[in-house]
């Protein structure tokens, strides 16, 4: 765990500008901002805009407007991930040197075909915590010649983490099981020092051919570069911590503490999505609601 050096706690809210913010985001942002204040710490806003196809400037502006309206103050300049691809590329190179990533050329169709060919019905095939079928491993064991040939052909590919090998190497580096410290509550109700279970993800994508990163890699690199000491975020991202911890060990990065919080749900118990218009902060604002009412709505 990150050594307490006597410096202030550093917390962050890290939204992706691929939609308008809703009550769930308001809760997450206020949760981090309030906690930073209580701890006498610093609060950062980070724009996670690596998916340049889905992120839009108006959504980013919407984030600044909505957070300012809520009374949240953040340090400047704001780190925008799209401006730091070289940092992620450096981390990717390190993973390549450690030989824990491999290029995967599989299309979605090839993945589905491989699952069908396994004889296991799709409904019984394991799904990772992000909702994608666990990668069936095609292109994992191919020869160097075939790999080079596919690259030479200009085939599109993603870098996948060989999760099992990565965990093994990380455990060798730490000389112990890889763990993290959860101050909130896991979806299963645990907290304290917990062991990672990265096998739930299988071989996750850590970078793409054209974008040298993924959510997992960028968030890990940035939390370290920005000196984040306490990561707060929704419980939906709890399992992602397994991957982040392994990456931290492999990349020699400090270990923050984690505090995952519950999710705001709609009346039917469903998690709010970007399309949950009635819960959108812009809509609530133009309907005349105040920041104090928003706090009450999310139970703060
Ligand atoms: N950018 C992520 C999201 O909008 C959150 C990242 C994090 O808090 O780790 O869901």
Boltz pocket constraint, residues with backbone or C-beta under 6 A from the ligand:
constraints:
  - pocket:
      binder: B
      contacts: [[A, 14], [A, 15], [A, 16], [A, 48], [A, 219], [A, 232], [A, 233], [A, 234], [A, 237]]
      max_distance: 6.0
